[in-house]
Amino acid sequence: MMPLAIAVPADVAELRAAIVSSMNPVRFLAGGTDMLIVGRALPEAGLLIDITRVADMAFISTDGPDIYIGAATTVATVASHAGLRARLPALCNAAAQCGSVQIRNRATIGGNIANAAPAADLMPVLTVAGALLRLIGRDGMQSEIVLGDYTPAHGLITDVILPGAGLLRRSAFVKLGPREDLAISRLNLALLADFQDGCFGAVRIAAGALSHAPLILSFAEAALSGRKLEAAVLRDFLSTLAAEVDAAIPGRNSQLYKRRAIAGLGLDLIAQALGLSPRDRLFEEAVE
Ligand SMILES: Cc1cc2nc3c(=O)[nH]c(=O)nc-3n(C[C@H](O)[C@H](O)[C@H](O)COP(=O)(O)OP(=O)(O)OC[C@H]3O[C@@H](n4cnc5c(N)ncnc54)[C@H](O)[C@@H]3O)c2cc1C
């Protein structure tokens, strides 16, 4: 096989041409924060395409009914985008908690998806938001798939699409890490919900770091959907969260720790989504 070749396309046409014309395996390099880690095997042959110079792959568009995010958009840009915060604050919150300033300035949303680490912080939010991915395949053809179906064999992610119809009015993201800053999640939770007149409407919840991919917590969703915000309902919600952990990682060393930790995270999630203080009396009653 030929030694590793590097391509640095300037636009999507050059990018597509590089993908299609290579007879060898093709890999993509974005921020390099997952790929260029000391000790991790680097591609040694084939074609490595640096996508960081491709025009029109780093952008966020929130003006239309659907939200579009270019795959080479940095996590720092996702964290600080005012239009995105107005429509899906949970994604900005998740991005703001990814790694350090240096990591966020290089890491991209496409890399977070393609790397698909169980603890990847953007993934639970993208899952509850029903994200679609626009791709360029090895044959140069464009296609769209749902986030959960993506594997690296599908090729290059060019855009992340968040259909407006799937976005609910409230959203939140919380994470538990081994320390305050620069921590890979031990557990994270994302929520999208409708909430009106003291009552939950539709609710979607996903957890990271409980499985190889974000896990939809359907029992926890059902514990809130259509119910009033009151201590008894929150108590039910906390029981279902613990049961979800038990079902996801039975017998795992971290099971006991995570089934306790998820209660605090769950209440923080509700507080953030509804703009309440985590010290609100209601939350104290829920754990009494
Ligand atoms: C110190 C440190 C702390 C970190 N903390 C966190 C954290 O708190 N939360 C978190 O979620 N992550 C964290 N990460 C992981 C990492 O920063 C993210 O996963 C990041 O989003 C990866 O993006 P990247 O652009 O750097 O990917 P790269 O390293 O460039 O690529 C990663 C993989 O994705 C592929 N790829 C990249 N872009 C595309 C694309 N558009 N289409 C198809 N394939 C693509 C590459 O081929 C490669 O296989 C941390 C990493 C480090 C080193």
The ligand as an SDF file (V2000), in Angstrom:
LIG
                    3D

 53 58  0  0  0  0  0  0  0  0999 V2000
   -7.8210   16.4930   27.0580 C   0  0  0  0  0  0  0  0  0  0  0  0
   -9.1010   16.1360   26.3280 C   0  0  0  0  0  0  0  0  0  0  0  0
  -10.3270   16.4050   26.9360 C   0  0  0  0  0  0  0  0  0  0  0  0
  -11.5120   16.0700   26.2770 C   0  0  0  0  0  0  0  0  0  0  0  0
  -12.6880   16.3400   26.9060 N   0  0  0  0  0  0  0  0  0  0  0  0
  -13.8490   16.0150   26.2870 C   0  0  0  0  0  0  0  0  0  0  0  0
  -15.0860   16.2720   26.9390 C   0  0  0  0  0  0  0  0  0  0  0  0
  -15.1550   16.7890   28.0580 O   0  0  0  0  0  0  0  0  0  0  0  0
  -16.2300   15.9180   26.2880 N   0  0  0  0  0  0  0  0  0  0  0  0
  -16.2080   15.3390   25.0440 C   0  0  0  0  0  0  0  0  0  0  0  0
  -17.2740   15.0470   24.5000 O   0  0  0  0  0  0  0  0  0  0  0  0
  -15.0430   15.0850   24.4060 N   0  0  0  0  0  0  0  0  0  0  0  0
  -13.8710   15.4080   24.9970 C   0  0  0  0  0  0  0  0  0  0  0  0
  -12.6830   15.1420   24.3710 N   0  0  0  0  0  0  0  0  0  0  0  0
  -12.7100   14.4480   23.0740 C   0  0  0  0  0  0  0  0  0  0  0  0
  -12.6270   15.3410   21.8210 C   0  0  0  0  0  0  0  0  0  0  0  0
  -12.1520   16.6310   22.0820 O   0  0  0  0  0  0  0  0  0  0  0  0
  -13.9810   15.4170   21.0800 C   0  0  0  0  0  0  0  0  0  0  0  0
  -14.4870   14.1350   20.7760 O   0  0  0  0  0  0  0  0  0  0  0  0
  -13.8830   16.2500   19.7900 C   0  0  0  0  0  0  0  0  0  0  0  0
  -15.1650   16.7520   19.5000 O   0  0  0  0  0  0  0  0  0  0  0  0
  -13.3390   15.5050   18.5740 C   0  0  0  0  0  0  0  0  0  0  0  0
  -13.3140   16.3980   17.4670 O   0  0  0  0  0  0  0  0  0  0  0  0
  -12.0100   16.6200   16.5730 P   0  0  0  0  0  0  0  0  0  0  0  0
  -12.3890   17.6090   15.5400 O   0  0  0  0  0  0  0  0  0  0  0  0
  -10.8230   16.9670   17.4020 O   0  0  0  0  0  0  0  0  0  0  0  0
  -11.8380   15.1540   15.9560 O   0  0  0  0  0  0  0  0  0  0  0  0
  -10.5280   14.4950   15.3050 P   0  0  0  0  0  0  0  0  0  0  0  0
   -9.5820   14.0960   16.3870 O   0  0  0  0  0  0  0  0  0  0  0  0
   -9.9950   15.3180   14.1980 O   0  0  0  0  0  0  0  0  0  0  0  0
  -11.2130   13.1970   14.6870 O   0  0  0  0  0  0  0  0  0  0  0  0
  -11.7730   12.2030   15.5200 C   0  0  0  0  0  0  0  0  0  0  0  0
  -12.3290   11.0790   14.6410 C   0  0  0  0  0  0  0  0  0  0  0  0
  -13.4530   11.5590   13.9120 O   0  0  0  0  0  0  0  0  0  0  0  0
  -13.2170   11.4710   12.4950 C   0  0  0  0  0  0  0  0  0  0  0  0
  -13.8170   12.6820   11.9200 N   0  0  0  0  0  0  0  0  0  0  0  0
  -13.5760   13.9650   12.2800 C   0  0  0  0  0  0  0  0  0  0  0  0
  -14.3990   14.7920   11.6070 N   0  0  0  0  0  0  0  0  0  0  0  0
  -15.1570   14.0050   10.8000 C   0  0  0  0  0  0  0  0  0  0  0  0
  -16.2090   14.2770    9.8680 C   0  0  0  0  0  0  0  0  0  0  0  0
  -16.6510   15.5230    9.6150 N   0  0  0  0  0  0  0  0  0  0  0  0
  -16.7780   13.2280    9.2220 N   0  0  0  0  0  0  0  0  0  0  0  0
  -16.3610   11.9560    9.4630 C   0  0  0  0  0  0  0  0  0  0  0  0
  -15.3670   11.6440   10.3290 N   0  0  0  0  0  0  0  0  0  0  0  0
  -14.7850   12.6640   10.9970 C   0  0  0  0  0  0  0  0  0  0  0  0
  -11.7170   11.3610   12.3340 C   0  0  0  0  0  0  0  0  0  0  0  0
  -11.3880   10.6460   11.1560 O   0  0  0  0  0  0  0  0  0  0  0  0
  -11.3340   10.5930   13.5900 C   0  0  0  0  0  0  0  0  0  0  0  0
  -11.5480    9.2170   13.3980 O   0  0  0  0  0  0  0  0  0  0  0  0
  -11.4760   15.4740   24.9890 C   0  0  0  0  0  0  0  0  0  0  0  0
  -10.2380   15.2270   24.3690 C   0  0  0  0  0  0  0  0  0  0  0  0
   -9.0650   15.5520   25.0260 C   0  0  0  0  0  0  0  0  0  0  0  0
   -7.7460   15.2860   24.3430 C   0  0  0  0  0  0  0  0  0  0  0  0
  1  2  1  0
  2  3  1  0
  2 52  2  0
  3  4  2  0
  4  5  1  0
  4 50  1  0
  5  6  2  0
  6  7  1  0
  6 13  1  0
  7  8  2  0
  7  9  1  0
  9 10  1  0
 10 11  2  0
 10 12  1  0
 12 13  2  0
 13 14  1  0
 14 15  1  0
 14 50  1  0
 15 16  1  0
 16 17  1  0
 16 18  1  0
 18 19  1  0
 18 20  1  0
 20 21  1  0
 20 22  1  0
 22 23  1  0
 23 24  1  0
 24 25  2  0
 24 26  1  0
 24 27  1  0
 27 28  1  0
 28 29  2  0
 28 30  1  0
 28 31  1  0
 31 32  1  0
 32 33  1  0
 33 34  1  0
 33 48  1  0
 34 35  1  0
 35 36  1  0
 35 46  1  0
 36 37  1  0
 36 45  1  0
 37 38  2  0
 38 39  1  0
 39 40  1  0
 39 45  2  0
 40 41  1  0
 40 42  2  0
 42 43  1  0
 43 44  2  0
 44 45  1  0
 46 47  1  0
 46 48  1  0
 48 49  1  0
 50 51  2  0
 51 52  1  0
 52 53  1  0
M  END
$$$$
